[in-house]
Amino acid sequence: MSWNATSSAPQPSQKHPRHLPLRTASTIVACSLTALLVAGCQKQQATDRKLPIMVRAETVAMADYAPRTSLTGVIAARTLNNLSFRVGGRVAERLVDVGQHVDQGAVLARIDPQEQESDLRSAQADLDAAQAQLTQSAAAFQRQKTLLAQGFTTRRDYDAADQALKVAQGSVDAARSAFANAQQNLSFTELKAGAPGVITARQVETGQVVQAAQTVFTVAEDGDRDAVFNVQETLVARTPDSPTVTITLLSDPQIRATGKVREISPAVDQASGSIRVKVGIPDTPAGMPLGAAVIGSVSARPAKAILLPWQALTSSDGKPAVWVVDPSTKAVSTTPVEVLAFDSGTVVIAKGLNEGQSVVTAGGQLLSPGETVEISGAAQ
């Protein structure tokens, strides 16, 4: 028994050394976890303190915007004459062709004058007969007048002679008029140019039978030309009254002229939905011949708008928008805008912005709503 008591006595003294290393390990583990948590918080704080994005911005300012429109047209004659014979017949001779320049009074074609010559001879014969009848009636009247003065005839015979003279005089006048018409019809067998110009169309050939008033030639008269354009209806509505139009030859931009709108068609063409506009070109350059393709440029009525670089435009919910910088916090947000037009390197804003606002013009592709930015460049 004493041995058992002696042998069990040292056990409490041996238990204490075993628990001391466990407490030390727990302390070490706790310190390590604390250090890890502190390091994680420091990393999170470092992440939260993200640097602002560098962008360029521009201050919004209203300006007068007058869009310039350019359209393609052709040079046309101001006056086109459709020439035709005044009498019908067979074309005996054609003296000119398309593209040929003619002078005023030049003979362009002739028809066979046989019928008109026959009518002239008949009118001449009728005139001769009427004049002979007039001579006879005049002699009879003069005789009755002498006899009446001597008392050898009656008043009735005198009046009858006077009436016959007047009828004969009327017959002569009618015959002279018919003769003049026959002469004129004979002259109509030659088709002459009424004004100098260029033959632009020909509708008959030699030997063809034509009717009176049937178009034979079309002549573009010399003088000032027109530039003819087919213009969209909305463009006509936005164009100021009597605008100055710059005309440039398409094949040679060095050849230029200035014109004024001379005529606007009152009706819209049903096929193209456009309106025909004619621009008069005084002193038309020789390098702008008929049918030449030209470019006409004109400025529309000026309107108040905001001009921004095209890089400033973004999209929000599928609609045009821009990034606007808050002046106090430097945070950005998208603002919907209404685009009036797109120009070369420029977008024209009609609504959505106010003067004095700061709009991001470069770097917007890196932004998200609420992000802080730093503005660089000259325009801040």
C-alpha positions as CSV (number, residue, x, y, z in Angstrom):
1,M,0.0,0.0,0.0
2,S,2.8,2.4,0.8
3,W,4.4,1.7,-2.4
4,N,1.2,2.6,-4.3
5,A,0.9,5.9,-2.4
6,T,4.5,6.6,-3.1
7,S,4.2,5.7,-6.8
8,S,1.0,7.8,-7.3
9,A,2.3,10.9,-5.7
10,P,4.4,12.3,-8.6
11,Q,1.5,12.2,-11.1
12,P,0.1,15.7,-10.4
13,S,3.6,17.2,-10.9
14,Q,3.9,15.6,-14.3
15,K,0.4,16.9,-15.6
16,H,1.3,20.6,-15.5
17,P,4.2,20.5,-18.1
18,R,1.8,18.8,-20.6
19,H,-0.9,21.7,-20.7
20,L,1.6,24.6,-21.1
21,P,2.5,24.0,-24.8
22,L,-1.2,23.9,-25.9
23,R,-1.9,27.4,-24.5
24,T,1.1,28.7,-26.3
25,A,0.0,27.3,-29.6
26,S,-3.5,28.7,-29.2
27,T,-2.1,32.1,-28.6
28,I,0.1,31.9,-31.6
29,V,-2.8,30.8,-33.8
30,A,-5.0,33.6,-32.5
31,C,-2.3,36.1,-33.2
32,S,-1.8,34.7,-36.7
33,L,-5.6,35.0,-37.4
34,T,-5.6,38.5,-36.2
35,A,-2.7,39.4,-38.4
36,L,-4.4,37.9,-41.4
37,L,-7.7,39.7,-40.7
38,V,-5.8,43.0,-40.4
39,A,-3.9,42.4,-43.6
40,G,-7.2,41.5,-45.4
41,C,-8.8,44.7,-44.2
42,Q,-5.8,46.7,-45.4
43,K,-6.0,45.1,-48.8
44,Q,-9.8,45.8,-48.9
45,Q,-9.3,49.4,-48.0
46,A,-6.6,49.7,-50.6
47,T,-9.0,48.2,-53.2
48,D,-11.8,50.6,-52.1
49,R,-9.5,53.6,-52.6
50,K,-9.4,53.1,-56.5
51,L,-7.8,56.0,-58.5
52,P,-10.2,58.2,-60.6
53,I,-10.3,57.6,-64.3
54,M,-8.6,60.3,-66.4
55,V,-10.9,61.8,-69.1
56,R,-11.3,64.8,-71.3
57,A,-14.3,67.0,-70.9
58,E,-15.9,70.0,-72.6
59,T,-18.2,72.7,-71.3
60,V,-21.6,72.8,-73.0
61,A,-22.2,76.0,-75.0
62,M,-25.0,76.9,-77.4
63,A,-24.1,77.8,-81.0
64,D,-25.8,78.7,-84.3
65,Y,-25.8,75.6,-86.4
66,A,-26.6,75.8,-90.1
67,P,-26.3,72.4,-91.8
68,R,-24.9,72.5,-95.3
69,T,-26.6,70.3,-97.8
70,S,-25.1,69.1,-101.1
71,L,-27.0,67.5,-103.9
72,T,-26.2,66.4,-107.5
73,G,-28.0,67.9,-110.4
74,V,-27.6,68.7,-114.1
75,I,-27.2,71.8,-116.2
76,A,-30.2,72.5,-118.3
77,A,-31.3,75.3,-120.7
78,R,-33.5,78.0,-119.2
79,T,-35.6,78.0,-122.3
80,L,-36.4,74.9,-124.5
81,N,-38.3,75.5,-127.7
82,N,-40.2,72.7,-129.4
83,L,-40.2,73.7,-133.1
84,S,-42.8,72.4,-135.5
85,F,-44.2,73.1,-139.0
86,R,-47.4,75.2,-139.1
87,V,-48.6,73.2,-142.1
88,G,-48.5,69.5,-142.8
89,G,-46.7,67.6,-145.5
90,R,-43.8,65.4,-146.4
91,V,-40.4,66.3,-145.1
92,A,-38.3,67.0,-148.2
93,E,-35.1,68.1,-146.5
94,R,-33.5,68.1,-143.0
95,L,-30.6,70.5,-142.7
96,V,-29.4,70.1,-139.0
97,D,-28.8,67.4,-136.5
98,V,-28.7,66.9,-132.7
99,G,-25.9,68.9,-131.0
100,Q,-25.5,71.4,-133.8
101,H,-25.6,75.1,-132.9
102,V,-28.0,77.2,-135.1
103,D,-28.4,80.9,-135.5
104,Q,-31.7,82.8,-135.4
105,G,-33.5,82.5,-138.7
106,A,-31.5,79.5,-139.9
107,V,-33.5,77.0,-142.0
108,L,-33.7,73.7,-140.1
109,A,-35.9,71.6,-142.5
110,R,-38.3,71.9,-145.4
111,I,-41.4,70.1,-146.5
112,D,-42.6,69.5,-150.0
113,P,-44.2,72.9,-151.1
114,Q,-46.3,71.5,-154.0
115,E,-49.6,71.8,-152.2
116,Q,-48.9,75.3,-150.9
117,E,-47.7,76.5,-154.3
118,S,-51.0,75.2,-155.8
119,D,-53.0,77.0,-153.2
120,L,-51.0,80.2,-153.9
121,R,-51.7,80.0,-157.7
122,S,-55.4,79.5,-157.0
123,A,-55.5,82.5,-154.6
124,Q,-53.7,84.5,-157.2
125,A,-56.3,83.6,-159.9
126,D,-59.2,84.5,-157.5
127,L,-57.6,87.8,-156.8
128,D,-57.2,88.6,-160.4
129,A,-60.9,87.8,-161.1
130,A,-62.0,89.9,-158.2
131,Q,-59.9,92.8,-159.4
132,A,-61.4,92.5,-162.9
133,Q,-64.9,92.4,-161.4
134,L,-64.0,95.5,-159.3
135,T,-62.8,97.4,-162.4
136,Q,-66.1,96.6,-164.3
137,S,-68.2,97.5,-161.3
138,A,-66.4,100.8,-160.9
139,A,-66.9,101.7,-164.5
140,A,-70.6,100.9,-164.3
141,F,-71.0,102.9,-161.2
142,Q,-69.2,105.9,-162.7
143,R,-71.5,105.8,-165.8
144,Q,-74.6,105.6,-163.6
145,K,-73.4,108.5,-161.6
146,T,-72.9,110.6,-164.8
147,L,-76.3,109.7,-166.2
148,L,-78.0,110.5,-162.9
149,A,-76.5,113.9,-162.9
150,Q,-77.9,114.5,-166.4
151,G,-81.3,113.0,-165.6
152,F,-81.0,110.0,-168.0
153,T,-81.2,107.2,-165.4
154,T,-83.2,106.3,-162.3
155,R,-82.1,106.4,-158.7
156,R,-82.7,102.7,-158.5
157,D,-80.2,101.9,-161.2
158,Y,-77.7,104.2,-159.5
159,D,-78.1,102.4,-156.2
160,A,-77.7,99.0,-157.8
161,A,-74.4,100.1,-159.4
162,D,-73.2,101.5,-156.1
163,Q,-74.0,98.2,-154.4
164,A,-72.3,96.1,-157.1
165,L,-69.2,98.3,-156.7
166,K,-69.1,97.7,-152.9
167,V,-69.5,93.9,-153.3
168,A,-66.7,93.8,-155.9
169,Q,-64.5,95.8,-153.5
170,G,-65.2,93.3,-150.7
171,S,-64.5,90.4,-153.1
172,V,-61.1,91.9,-153.9
173,D,-60.3,92.4,-150.2
174,A,-61.2,88.7,-149.5
175,A,-59.1,87.5,-152.4
176,R,-56.1,89.6,-151.2
177,S,-56.4,88.1,-147.7
178,A,-56.6,84.5,-149.2
179,F,-53.6,85.3,-151.4
180,A,-51.6,86.6,-148.3
181,N,-52.5,83.4,-146.4
182,A,-51.4,81.3,-149.3
183,Q,-48.1,83.1,-149.4
184,Q,-47.7,82.7,-145.7
185,N,-48.5,79.0,-145.9
186,L,-45.8,78.6,-148.6
187,S,-43.3,80.3,-146.3
188,F,-44.3,77.8,-143.5
189,T,-42.9,75.0,-145.5
190,E,-39.5,76.1,-144.2
191,L,-38.9,75.5,-140.5
192,K,-36.6,78.3,-139.1
193,A,-35.0,78.8,-135.7
194,G,-36.6,81.5,-133.7
195,A,-33.5,82.1,-131.5
196,P,-29.9,81.0,-131.5
197,G,-29.3,77.8,-129.6
198,V,-28.4,74.1,-129.7
199,I,-30.5,71.3,-131.2
200,T,-31.1,68.9,-128.3
201,A,-33.7,66.6,-129.9
202,R,-34.9,65.6,-133.4
203,Q,-38.2,63.6,-134.0
204,V,-38.4,63.4,-137.8
205,E,-36.5,62.1,-140.8
206,T,-36.5,63.0,-144.5
207,G,-39.5,61.5,-146.3
208,Q,-41.6,61.4,-143.2
209,V,-45.1,62.9,-143.3
210,V,-45.7,65.3,-140.5
211,Q,-48.8,67.1,-139.3
212,A,-49.1,70.7,-138.4
213,A,-47.9,71.5,-134.9
214,Q,-46.1,68.1,-134.6
215,T,-42.7,68.6,-132.8
216,V,-39.8,68.3,-135.2
217,F,-36.8,69.8,-133.3
218,T,-36.1,70.9,-129.7
219,V,-33.8,73.8,-129.3
220,A,-32.1,74.9,-126.1
221,E,-31.7,78.7,-126.5
222,D,-28.4,80.4,-125.8
223,G,-28.1,82.4,-122.6
224,D,-28.0,81.7,-118.9
225,R,-28.4,78.1,-117.8
226,D,-30.2,76.5,-114.9
227,A,-29.0,73.8,-112.5
228,V,-31.9,71.4,-111.9
229,F,-32.1,69.4,-108.7
230,N,-34.6,66.9,-107.3
231,V,-34.8,67.9,-103.6
232,Q,-36.4,66.2,-100.7
233,E,-39.5,68.0,-99.4
234,T,-38.1,68.4,-95.8
235,L,-34.9,70.0,-97.1
236,V,-37.0,72.6,-99.1
237,A,-38.9,73.4,-95.9
238,R,-35.7,74.0,-93.9
239,T,-34.0,76.1,-96.6
240,P,-34.2,79.9,-96.2
241,D,-35.9,82.0,-98.8
242,S,-33.8,82.9,-101.9
243,P,-30.6,81.1,-100.7
244,T,-27.3,81.4,-102.4
245,V,-26.3,78.1,-104.0
246,T,-22.7,77.2,-104.8
247,I,-22.6,75.2,-108.1
248,T,-19.5,73.0,-108.7
249,L,-18.8,71.0,-111.8
250,L,-18.6,67.3,-110.7
251,S,-15.9,66.4,-113.2
252,D,-13.8,69.5,-112.4
253,P,-14.3,71.1,-109.0
254,Q,-12.2,74.1,-110.0
255,I,-15.1,75.3,-112.2
256,R,-17.6,76.9,-109.9
257,A,-20.5,79.4,-110.1
258,T,-23.0,81.0,-107.8
259,G,-26.7,80.9,-108.4
260,K,-30.1,81.7,-106.9
261,V,-33.2,79.6,-106.7
262,R,-35.4,80.6,-109.6
263,E,-38.2,78.1,-109.5
264,I,-39.6,75.6,-107.1
265,S,-42.1,73.1,-108.3
266,P,-45.4,73.4,-106.4
267,A,-46.1,69.7,-106.5
268,V,-44.2,66.7,-105.2
269,D,-43.2,64.1,-107.8
270,Q,-45.3,61.0,-107.2
271,A,-42.6,58.6,-108.4
272,S,-39.6,60.0,-106.5
273,G,-41.2,61.9,-103.7
274,S,-39.0,64.9,-104.4
275,I,-39.5,68.5,-105.6
276,R,-37.8,69.9,-108.7
277,V,-35.8,73.0,-107.9
278,K,-34.2,75.2,-110.6
279,V,-31.3,77.3,-109.7
280,G,-30.5,80.2,-112.2
281,I,-26.8,80.6,-113.0
282,P,-26.1,84.1,-114.4
283,D,-23.0,84.2,-116.6
284,T,-22.8,80.5,-116.8
285,P,-19.2,79.4,-117.2
286,A,-18.3,77.9,-120.6
287,G,-17.1,74.8,-118.8
288,M,-20.7,73.9,-117.7
289,P,-22.3,72.6,-120.9
290,L,-25.8,71.3,-121.2
291,G,-26.3,68.0,-119.4
292,A,-23.2,68.4,-117.3
293,A,-23.4,66.9,-113.8
294,V,-22.9,69.5,-111.0
295,I,-23.0,69.6,-107.2
296,G,-25.2,72.3,-105.5
297,S,-24.4,73.3,-101.9
298,V,-26.6,75.4,-99.7
299,S,-26.9,76.2,-96.0
300,A,-30.1,75.7,-94.2
301,R,-31.7,78.1,-91.7
302,P,-29.4,78.5,-88.6
303,A,-30.7,76.9,-85.4
304,K,-29.5,76.9,-81.8
305,A,-27.7,73.7,-81.0
306,I,-24.8,72.1,-79.1
307,L,-21.8,70.9,-81.1
308,L,-19.8,68.1,-79.5
309,P,-17.1,65.7,-80.8
310,W,-18.6,62.4,-81.9
311,Q,-16.6,60.6,-79.2
312,A,-18.8,62.2,-76.6
313,L,-21.9,60.2,-77.7
314,T,-22.8,57.0,-75.9
315,S,-25.9,54.9,-75.4
316,S,-28.3,54.5,-72.5
317,D,-31.2,52.0,-72.7
318,G,-30.7,52.0,-76.5
319,K,-31.0,55.8,-76.8
320,P,-28.3,58.5,-77.5
321,A,-26.7,59.8,-74.3
322,V,-23.6,61.5,-73.0
323,W,-21.6,61.4,-69.8
324,V,-22.1,64.4,-67.6
325,V,-19.6,65.3,-64.8
326,D,-20.9,66.5,-61.5
327,P,-18.8,69.7,-60.7
328,S,-18.7,69.0,-57.0
329,T,-18.1,65.3,-56.7
330,K,-16.5,64.6,-60.1
331,A,-18.9,61.7,-60.4
332,V,-20.3,60.9,-63.8
333,S,-23.8,60.0,-64.9
334,T,-25.5,59.4,-68.3
335,T,-27.9,62.0,-69.7
336,P,-30.2,61.2,-72.6
337,V,-29.9,63.7,-75.5
338,E,-31.7,64.4,-78.8
339,V,-29.4,64.3,-81.8
340,L,-30.2,66.9,-84.5
341,A,-27.6,65.9,-87.0
342,F,-24.3,64.2,-87.6
343,D,-21.5,66.2,-89.2
344,S,-17.9,65.5,-90.1
345,G,-16.4,64.6,-86.7
346,T,-19.2,66.3,-84.9
347,V,-22.5,65.4,-83.4
348,V,-25.2,68.1,-83.1
349,I,-27.3,68.0,-79.9
350,A,-30.7,69.6,-80.0
351,K,-32.1,68.8,-76.5
352,G,-31.0,67.2,-73.2
353,L,-28.1,69.5,-72.1
354,N,-27.8,72.9,-70.5
355,E,-25.2,75.5,-71.0
356,G,-22.3,75.2,-68.5
357,Q,-22.5,71.4,-68.0
358,S,-19.3,69.5,-68.3
359,V,-19.5,66.6,-70.8
360,V,-17.0,63.8,-71.2
361,T,-15.5,63.9,-74.7
362,A,-12.8,61.3,-74.4
363,G,-12.5,58.2,-72.2
364,G,-16.2,57.6,-71.8
365,Q,-15.8,54.0,-72.9
366,L,-14.2,53.3,-69.5
367,L,-16.9,54.8,-67.3
368,S,-19.8,53.5,-65.4
369,P,-22.5,55.5,-63.6
370,G,-21.3,57.1,-60.3
371,E,-17.6,56.6,-61.1
372,T,-15.2,59.4,-60.1
373,V,-13.2,61.0,-62.9
374,E,-10.3,63.4,-63.2
375,I,-10.5,65.9,-66.1
376,S,-7.3,66.5,-68.1
377,G,-6.5,68.6,-71.1
378,A,-7.1,72.2,-71.9
379,A,-10.9,72.2,-71.8
380,Q,-12.0,71.4,-68.3
